[in-house]
Amino acid sequence: RKDAEALLQDLQESGGVFVDADTIYLTPLKLFNEVNNHYGLPPYDPCPEITHRLEDLKKEFASISSTKALADADVARRRLRMWATVSCASALQMCGFAFLTFPSLSGDLCLGWDVIEPICFFVTQAYIVSWFAYFFYTKREHSLMTWDERHFYKMSQRAYERRGVDIHRWAELKAEIQELELKQRDYHVALD
């Protein structure tokens, strides 16, 4: 305890801290703002032009972001619906093949495994060849993940256009806000 009190006394004498009753203020700016707050004055802003510009940019960014969020939610719903449809179509196809394969399910329509096996093989091969032809035509990587990302990107761009979201302006605002926040923090650090 004596060491802590001695350290606090040294810091107070050097001007690094200010002790007021039970509160220790570490920086002059915090002390100044606390005094302003005590007298009902606004806190000191070392760079008001940056603060005002930042507030204006944040308002514009918030309005664009809210519209962008609606468009993103719409795209996410459409993406989920698309993959659910693909999964249901695949399940329906498998059920149809199973129905035609087993006599207990299809009765007189039973084609048997000898007929269904080559049909399944050629249907699978047709899918593989069509996907390969698509990727060969578009000169893209051969994976559904890259196709999904590219398709999702295109759906997002169309949704932004429909809702009137200027995605380039949104990106510019985001970068400018980050830059101004860094400048503002640097001003506060310099005063602290």
C-alpha positions in Angstrom: 0.0 0.0 0.0 2.8 2.4 0.8 4.4 1.7 -2.6 1.2 2.4 -4.4 0.7 5.7 -2.5 4.3 6.7 -3.2 3.9 5.9 -6.9 0.6 7.9 -7.0 2.3 10.9 -5.2 5.2 10.8 -7.8 2.8 10.7 -10.7 0.8 13.6 -9.2 3.9 15.7 -8.7 5.0 15.0 -12.3 1.6 16.1 -13.7 0.9 12.7 -15.2 -2.3 12.2 -13.1 -4.7 14.4 -11.1 -6.2 13.1 -7.8 -9.6 14.5 -6.7 -11.0 12.8 -3.6 -11.5 9.2 -4.6 -11.1 9.7 -8.4 -7.8 9.6 -10.3 -7.7 11.3 -13.7 -5.0 9.9 -16.0 -5.0 12.6 -18.7 -5.5 16.3 -18.8 -8.2 16.0 -21.5 -10.2 13.7 -19.2 -9.8 16.1 -16.3 -10.9 19.0 -18.5 -13.9 17.1 -19.8 -14.9 16.1 -16.2 -14.8 19.8 -15.1 -16.9 20.7 -18.2 -19.3 18.0 -17.3 -19.5 19.2 -13.7 -20.5 22.7 -14.9 -22.9 21.4 -17.5 -20.7 22.3 -20.5 -20.2 20.1 -23.5 -16.9 18.0 -23.6 -13.9 19.5 -25.3 -13.6 18.5 -28.9 -10.0 19.1 -30.2 -11.2 18.7 -33.8 -14.8 19.8 -34.3 -14.6 19.9 -38.1 -13.7 16.2 -38.1 -16.4 15.4 -35.6 -19.1 17.2 -37.6 -17.9 15.6 -40.9 -17.9 12.2 -39.2 -21.5 12.7 -37.9 -22.7 13.6 -41.4 -20.9 10.6 -43.0 -22.3 8.2 -40.3 -25.9 9.4 -41.0 -25.5 8.9 -44.7 -23.8 5.5 -44.1 -26.5 4.4 -41.7 -29.3 5.2 -44.3 -27.4 3.3 -47.0 -26.6 0.4 -44.7 -30.2 -0.1 -43.6 -31.3 -0.4 -47.3 -28.3 -2.6 -48.0 -29.2 -4.9 -45.0 -32.7 -5.3 -46.5 -31.3 -6.2 -49.9 -28.8 -8.7 -48.2 -31.7 -10.3 -46.3 -33.7 -10.7 -49.5 -30.7 -12.2 -51.3 -30.1 -14.6 -48.4 -33.7 -15.8 -48.5 -33.5 -16.3 -52.3 -30.3 -18.2 -51.9 -31.8 -20.5 -49.3 -34.9 -21.0 -51.4 -32.7 -21.9 -54.5 -30.7 -24.5 -52.6 -33.8 -25.9 -51.0 -35.4 -26.3 -54.5 -32.2 -28.0 -55.8 -32.2 -30.4 -52.8 -35.9 -31.2 -53.1 -35.5 -31.8 -56.9 -32.6 -34.2 -56.2 -34.6 -36.0 -53.4 -37.6 -36.3 -55.8 -35.5 -37.8 -58.5 -34.0 -40.3 -56.1 -37.5 -41.2 -54.9 -38.7 -41.6 -58.4 -35.8 -44.0 -59.2 -36.5 -46.0 -56.0 -40.2 -46.2 -56.9 -39.4 -47.5 -60.4 -36.8 -50.0 -59.0 -38.7 -52.0 -56.4 -41.8 -54.0 -57.3 -43.4 -53.6 -53.8 -43.6 -49.8 -54.4 -44.5 -49.5 -58.1 -46.4 -52.7 -58.9 -46.8 -53.1 -62.6 -44.5 -50.1 -63.3 -41.5 -51.9 -61.9 -38.5 -51.6 -64.2 -36.1 -53.5 -62.0 -32.6 -52.8 -61.1 -31.3 -54.1 -64.5 -33.0 -51.2 -66.2 -32.7 -48.5 -63.5 -29.0 -49.0 -62.9 -27.9 -47.7 -66.4 -30.6 -45.0 -66.1 -29.0 -43.8 -62.8 -25.6 -44.0 -64.3 -26.4 -42.0 -67.4 -28.4 -39.4 -65.5 -25.4 -38.9 -63.1 -23.0 -38.7 -66.1 -25.3 -36.1 -67.8 -25.1 -34.0 -64.6 -21.3 -34.3 -64.5 -20.9 -33.5 -68.2 -23.3 -30.5 -68.1 -21.5 -29.1 -65.0 -18.1 -29.6 -66.7 -19.4 -28.0 -69.9 -20.7 -25.0 -67.9 -17.4 -24.5 -66.1 -15.5 -25.1 -69.3 -17.6 -22.5 -71.1 -17.3 -19.9 -68.3 -13.6 -20.7 -67.7 -14.1 -20.9 -63.9 -12.9 -23.3 -61.2 -14.8 -26.6 -61.1 -16.6 -26.4 -57.7 -20.1 -25.6 -56.6 -18.7 -23.3 -53.8 -17.2 -20.9 -56.4 -20.3 -21.1 -58.5 -22.5 -20.3 -55.4 -20.3 -17.3 -54.4 -20.3 -15.9 -57.9 -24.1 -16.5 -58.3 -24.6 -14.9 -54.8 -22.5 -11.9 -55.8 -24.6 -11.4 -59.0 -27.9 -11.8 -57.0 -26.6 -9.2 -54.5 -25.7 -6.7 -57.3 -29.2 -7.0 -58.8 -30.8 -6.6 -55.4 -28.8 -3.5 -54.7 -29.8 -2.0 -58.1 -33.5 -2.9 -57.4 -33.4 -1.2 -54.0 -31.3 1.8 -55.2 -28.2 1.0 -53.0 -25.0 2.6 -54.3 -22.6 0.0 -53.2 -19.6 2.0 -54.3 -20.7 5.0 -52.3 -21.3 2.7 -49.3 -17.7 1.4 -49.6 -16.3 5.0 -49.9 -18.2 6.1 -46.8 -17.0 3.1 -44.8 -13.4 3.8 -45.7 -13.7 7.6 -45.1 -15.4 7.0 -41.7 -12.6 4.6 -40.7 -10.0 7.2 -41.8 -11.7 10.1 -39.9 -12.0 7.9 -36.8 -8.3 7.2 -36.9 -7.6 10.9 -37.3 -9.9 11.8 -34.4 -8.3 9.1 -32.2 -4.9 10.5 -33.1 -6.0 14.0 -32.0 -7.2 12.6 -28.7 -4.0 10.6 -28.2 -1.9 13.7 -28.8 -3.9 15.6 -26.2 -3.8 12.8 -23.7 
